Amino acid sequence: MIIGKIDLKNKILISIIFIGLIIMLVAKFMKTYDTEVDVILNDKINKGDLKIIINTHGYLLDGYEPDKYIGKTNIFFPIYKNGALQNYKKTKINKYSDYYIYARYKDKYAKMTYTNTLVLGQNTTNIKIFINQFKEFIYLSSSEIVPSIENITQSSFQDIETFKDDQHDMRMFKYLDQF
């Protein structure tokens, strides 16, 4: 009878060890996607006068596939403040398909849309935000290539009054001001 109890204890112990090994193997081989955010400034831009947040919208992702539509959200991630990138590595920024980039430079505001590069087929979420200047326009861009004048004026830093018709934008700019 004692031998039977030992066998039962050994079976339970072996089962627990086996389940633990399976969990460790699944965790090791589960696909995780890295996130990289770069903010590249024109030489004429004063770093200390710039703040940037990223606001999520679109779909929640299952890996790199759009899963559940969520639309606009109040979820945002502080990205740039006091001349430096903020710590974003432990956020879930790569779990969303699309972003609004909200920025404040001095007393002007700008907004730009951005699509997660996972959705576009890359293996990382790679967000590149360029702050450029063309003549008197300081603007947000997702590329080093100089866009058309029309695109520059749409993504240029403007007075807050320009955005007053969109309550979501105004709420995000308020968060940006508080950050």
Secondary structure, 3 states (H helix, E strand, C coil): CHHHHHHHHHHHHHHHHHHHHHHHHHHHHCCCCEEEEEEEECCCCCHHHEEEEEEEEEEEEECCEEEEEEEEEEEEEEEEECCEECCCCCCCHHHEEEEEEEEEECCEEEEEEEECCCCCCCCEEEEEEEEEEECCEEEEECCCCCCCHHHHHHCECECHHHHCCCHHHHHHHHHHHHC
